[in-house]
């Protein structure tokens, strides 16, 4: 009997690539855009495999309702939209791609940092409107000699650290799950969260969304930051309390922000979109043609391994707190 695998969205994966790989284990691919628990259950009924992006909720109710499910492939690194405990209790394997888009996200974080620091968006809007005035972007401060604080010190943060050290930035990092000797290997100073906030002109966020990271950047966090600080978020929208961010910008507690992820995507008339001290990109830091192709292959191959009764190469490691 032929197996079925449901792909919930084709934003981050190429279904044609995945179909070729899954056909090797006699699996047929179906597609459906499922964005609610009810629609996920309806779409995946009878399927043995499910491949999802960040917007598809795979809750305990899904595992309870679909007893045919053997494997969930999360097309990405983070698994905050998948109930891992429920999957385990129902005997469902969850796989992901821990090396997904490391270069892309690190590069995008750097691009946002540079664009905000150099007021590229302000100069672009001005010249597009017919202006030609360098003073419109004042003040701009020299990058070299400043401090970048990395919140989370996984693969993406480490790649970003290597990029900016060549520009003369000092790098701090906060990650309570990484031993000190690993920071030293990358010439990065390990610090506590409050110390990082107080010392860093630039703060780049690279943590997954868990209970202990939701609203990690709240009113108290912004109050501890430098008033010339720039915050970059390419991680998850809810890590930042957007109301607190707006207040911090309005009261000059921080200077600017570069955002690729938001609480609601797409955002619904967010006041963050109309500010000259904020750059917003549409959750695109993951993207390159190569990252989309590589992710499609990696996740499909691991899903195929599970369906064939083999061990996957990238099961979700529940012992790692911050992936």
Wavefront OBJ file of the C-alpha trace (Angstrom):
o trace
v 0.000 0.000 0.000
v 1.371 3.387 -0.991
v 2.200 5.856 1.780
v 1.071 9.489 1.835
v 2.997 12.577 2.913
v 1.271 15.933 3.309
v 3.208 19.152 2.644
v 1.456 22.006 4.430
v 3.115 24.836 2.516
v 5.568 25.373 -0.321
v 7.169 28.607 0.908
v 10.357 27.066 2.268
v 10.385 23.799 0.328
v 10.093 22.669 -3.283
v 7.414 19.928 -3.448
v 8.700 18.628 -6.795
v 12.130 17.970 -5.254
v 10.555 16.269 -2.263
v 8.254 14.159 -4.399
v 11.218 12.649 -6.234
v 12.920 11.719 -2.969
v 9.775 10.354 -1.287
v 8.879 8.326 -4.363
v 11.921 6.188 -3.564
v 10.020 4.821 -0.541
v 6.757 4.581 -2.472
v 5.273 7.711 -0.878
v 2.895 10.053 -2.650
v 2.940 13.776 -1.861
v -0.200 15.829 -1.267
v -0.289 19.591 -0.666
v -2.605 21.684 1.468
v -2.212 25.053 3.161
v -3.213 24.254 6.728
v -3.003 27.102 9.217
v -5.365 25.965 11.989
v -5.370 22.803 14.075
v -8.676 21.767 12.536
v -7.436 22.211 8.979
v -4.220 20.329 9.781
v -6.215 17.377 11.140
v -8.538 17.356 8.120
v -5.641 17.566 5.666
v -3.353 14.979 7.237
v -5.928 12.264 8.029
v -4.698 8.960 6.653
v -1.182 10.240 5.941
v 1.955 8.702 7.390
v 4.126 11.797 6.965
v 3.691 15.549 7.441
v 6.102 18.288 6.334
v 5.419 21.728 7.829
v 6.828 25.221 8.016
v 6.706 27.606 10.974
v 3.082 28.635 10.394
v 1.490 25.184 10.660
v 0.377 24.231 14.207
v 1.089 20.583 15.008
v -0.429 20.295 18.468
v -1.326 17.421 20.758
v -4.802 17.464 19.172
v -3.249 16.637 15.797
v -1.377 13.634 17.154
v -4.465 12.506 19.059
v -6.686 12.686 15.965
v -4.323 11.205 13.365
v -3.185 7.737 14.391
v -1.611 7.034 10.992
v 1.107 9.644 11.442
v 4.650 8.304 11.774
v 6.861 11.325 11.124
v 6.709 15.122 11.119
v 9.366 16.968 9.141
v 9.833 20.551 10.287
v 11.146 22.491 7.306
v 13.576 24.619 9.289
v 15.510 24.679 12.562
v 13.014 25.773 15.218
v 10.208 23.476 16.319
v 8.113 25.800 18.486
v 5.009 25.035 16.387
v 5.304 21.270 16.990
v 4.335 19.693 20.321
v 7.412 17.500 20.754
v 6.197 15.847 23.960
v 2.887 14.894 22.342
v 4.705 13.532 19.306
v 6.907 11.372 21.500
v 3.963 10.050 23.510
v 2.223 9.027 20.283
v 5.327 7.398 18.830
v 5.787 10.025 16.110
v 9.321 10.983 15.101
v 10.025 14.702 14.546
v 12.912 15.711 12.292
v 14.276 19.098 11.283
v 17.324 20.667 9.635
v 19.677 22.041 12.313
v 22.039 23.455 9.667
v 19.314 25.186 7.662
v 20.072 28.664 6.264
v 22.867 29.409 8.731
v 24.696 31.547 6.170
v 21.507 33.232 4.995
v 20.225 34.281 8.436
v 23.647 35.456 9.612
v 24.066 37.471 6.410
v 20.588 38.973 6.699
v 21.173 39.936 10.327
v 24.373 41.682 9.259
v 22.559 43.349 6.354
v 19.905 44.715 8.713
v 22.533 45.867 11.185
v 24.478 47.736 8.510
v 21.372 49.179 6.850
v 19.971 50.500 10.128
v 23.341 51.722 11.421
v 24.063 53.569 8.168
v 20.448 54.776 7.709
v 20.374 53.258 4.238
v 16.560 53.206 4.228
v 16.354 56.928 5.003
v 18.791 57.860 2.230
v 16.997 55.573 -0.208
v 13.575 57.109 0.490
v 15.018 60.615 0.249
v 16.756 60.123 -3.091
v 13.734 58.245 -4.492
v 11.674 61.339 -3.641
v 14.148 63.550 -5.508
v 16.331 64.628 -2.605
v 20.125 64.561 -2.266
v 21.001 65.565 1.280
v 23.489 63.597 3.410
v 22.371 65.448 6.532
v 18.973 63.718 6.492
v 20.623 60.578 7.863
v 22.458 62.156 10.779
v 23.779 61.011 13.149
v 25.707 57.969 11.953
v 28.380 56.410 14.138
v 31.494 54.446 13.222
v 31.067 50.676 13.402
v 34.654 49.799 14.305
v 35.286 49.741 18.039
v 31.616 49.187 18.915
v 30.193 46.147 20.681
v 27.793 43.577 19.275
v 25.852 41.447 21.730
v 24.537 38.093 20.504
v 21.561 36.650 22.353
v 21.880 32.917 21.797
v 25.129 31.358 20.625
v 24.228 28.648 18.156
v 25.401 28.137 14.592
v 23.932 31.383 13.237
v 25.394 33.552 16.005
v 28.795 31.960 15.548
v 28.730 32.655 11.823
v 27.697 36.256 12.443
v 30.456 36.685 15.020
v 33.049 35.621 12.462
v 31.635 38.097 9.939
v 31.681 41.160 12.177
v 35.026 40.528 13.853
v 36.657 41.389 10.546
v 34.948 44.778 10.793
v 36.546 45.567 14.122
v 33.560 44.933 16.407
v 33.935 43.434 19.864
v 31.517 40.552 20.354
v 29.701 39.465 23.508
v 27.224 36.600 23.744
v 24.629 35.326 26.186
v 23.614 31.688 26.137
v 23.153 29.830 29.436
v 23.363 26.466 27.663
v 26.809 26.923 26.109
v 29.987 26.253 28.146
v 32.535 29.062 28.400
v 35.229 27.271 26.415
v 33.030 27.314 23.302
v 32.798 31.113 23.429
v 36.563 31.344 23.764
v 37.020 29.238 20.639
v 35.232 31.970 18.658
v 36.961 34.868 20.477
v 33.608 35.892 21.957
v 33.141 37.012 25.558
v 30.421 35.134 27.482
v 28.289 37.454 29.616
v 25.004 37.491 31.492
v 21.890 38.842 29.815
v 21.789 42.093 31.778
v 25.486 42.722 31.193
v 25.010 42.204 27.458
v 22.121 44.676 27.366
v 24.065 47.324 29.237
v 27.252 47.075 27.166
v 26.119 46.447 23.583
v 25.476 49.130 21.001
v 24.162 46.437 18.651
v 22.079 43.495 19.884
v 21.241 40.621 17.542
v 18.685 38.018 18.643
v 19.211 34.343 17.764
v 17.138 32.224 20.133
v 14.224 29.879 19.404
v 10.770 30.545 20.802
v 10.210 28.739 24.092
v 8.464 29.698 27.314
v 11.681 31.191 28.695
v 12.378 33.257 25.556
v 8.861 34.570 24.871
v 8.986 38.332 25.537
v 12.608 37.997 26.610
v 12.876 41.558 25.330
v 10.259 43.260 27.497
v 10.046 46.697 29.127
v 12.639 45.750 31.738
v 15.088 44.557 29.092
v 14.788 47.702 26.974
v 15.196 49.919 30.040
v 18.605 48.330 30.657
v 19.902 49.019 27.158
v 21.990 51.923 25.911
v 19.991 54.770 24.427
v 22.035 54.465 21.212
v 21.379 50.728 20.940
v 20.161 49.022 17.771
v 18.182 45.781 18.093
v 18.140 43.195 15.288
v 15.664 40.298 15.339
v 15.896 37.475 12.797
v 14.785 34.791 15.275
v 11.095 34.683 16.245
v 8.683 37.597 16.533
v 7.299 36.841 20.024
v 10.790 36.891 21.539
v 10.281 40.669 21.430
v 7.337 42.349 23.129
v 6.373 44.691 20.290
v 4.523 47.126 22.567
v 7.613 47.365 24.751
v 9.764 47.922 21.660
v 7.517 50.762 20.506
v 7.674 52.379 23.927
v 11.461 52.041 24.010
v 11.736 53.741 20.611
v 9.245 56.485 21.491
v 11.024 57.297 24.756
v 14.534 57.102 23.250
v 15.504 54.204 25.499
v 16.974 52.634 22.349
v 17.778 54.177 18.990
v 16.623 51.846 16.206
v 15.572 48.339 15.221
v 15.895 45.977 12.282
v 13.190 43.310 12.199
v 12.659 40.279 9.978
v 10.109 38.477 12.179
v 6.947 39.735 13.853
v 4.291 38.463 16.222
v 1.695 38.419 13.435
v 2.856 37.609 9.932
v 1.952 39.403 7.801
v 1.570 42.217 10.350
v -1.830 43.870 10.587
v -1.289 47.630 10.453
v 1.620 47.458 12.890
v 2.892 50.903 13.920
v 6.416 49.530 13.516
v 5.972 49.700 9.747
v 5.698 53.487 9.554
v 8.805 54.490 11.472
v 12.075 55.889 10.161
v 13.938 54.289 13.059
v 12.837 50.761 12.093
v 13.537 48.587 9.057
v 11.164 45.647 8.521
v 11.710 42.810 6.055
v 9.083 40.087 5.376
v 10.578 37.076 7.205
v 13.053 36.561 4.406
v 16.314 35.957 6.267
v 16.016 32.195 5.657
v 15.868 32.559 1.894
v 18.292 31.845 -0.891
v 17.779 29.517 -3.820
v 20.416 27.219 -2.341
v 18.884 27.166 1.161
v 15.429 26.317 -0.193
v 16.823 23.504 -2.331
v 19.015 22.095 0.446
v 16.193 22.223 2.995
v 13.799 20.436 0.634
v 16.257 17.592 0.161
v 17.337 17.277 3.786
v 13.845 17.110 5.288
v 12.438 14.830 2.576
v 15.314 12.388 2.956
v 14.859 12.185 6.716
v 11.104 11.706 6.368
v 11.807 8.971 3.808
v 14.244 7.287 6.218
v 11.634 7.126 8.958
v 8.974 5.773 6.592
v 11.452 3.109 5.475
v 12.067 2.054 9.071
v 15.521 3.645 9.260
v 17.021 6.068 11.765
v 16.769 9.726 10.701
v 19.916 11.834 10.583
v 18.390 14.903 12.230
v 15.787 13.991 14.837
v 14.873 16.813 17.184
v 17.192 16.675 20.181
v 15.035 17.492 23.193
v 18.125 17.757 25.415
v 19.241 20.928 23.618
v 17.370 23.833 25.165
v 18.281 26.541 22.641
v 18.701 24.990 19.194
l 1 2 3 4 5 6 7 8 9 10 11 12 13 14 15 16 17 18 19 20 21 22 23 24 25 26 27 28 29 30 31 32 33 34 35 36 37 38 39 40 41 42 43 44 45 46 47 48 49 50 51 52 53 54 55 56 57 58 59 60 61 62 63 64 65 66 67 68 69 70 71 72 73 74 75 76 77 78 79 80 81 82 83 84 85 86 87 88 89 90 91 92 93 94 95 96 97 98 99 100 101 102 103 104 105 106 107 108 109 110 111 112 113 114 115 116 117 118 119 120 121 122 123 124 125 126 127 128 129 130 131 132 133 134 135 136 137 138 139 140 141 142 143 144 145 146 147 148 149 150 151 152 153 154 155 156 157 158 159 160 161 162 163 164 165 166 167 168 169 170 171 172 173 174 175 176 177 178 179 180 181 182 183 184 185 186 187 188 189 190 191 192 193 194 195 196 197 198 199 200 201 202 203 204 205 206 207 208 209 210 211 212 213 214 215 216 217 218 219 220 221 222 223 224 225 226 227 228 229 230 231 232 233 234 235 236 237 238 239 240 241 242 243 244 245 246 247 248 249 250 251 252 253 254 255 256 257 258 259 260 261 262 263 264 265 266 267 268 269 270 271 272 273 274 275 276 277 278 279 280 281 282 283 284 285 286 287 288 289 290 291 292 293 294 295 296 297 298 299 300 301 302 303 304 305 306 307 308 309 310 311 312 313 314 315 316 317 318 319 320 321 322 323
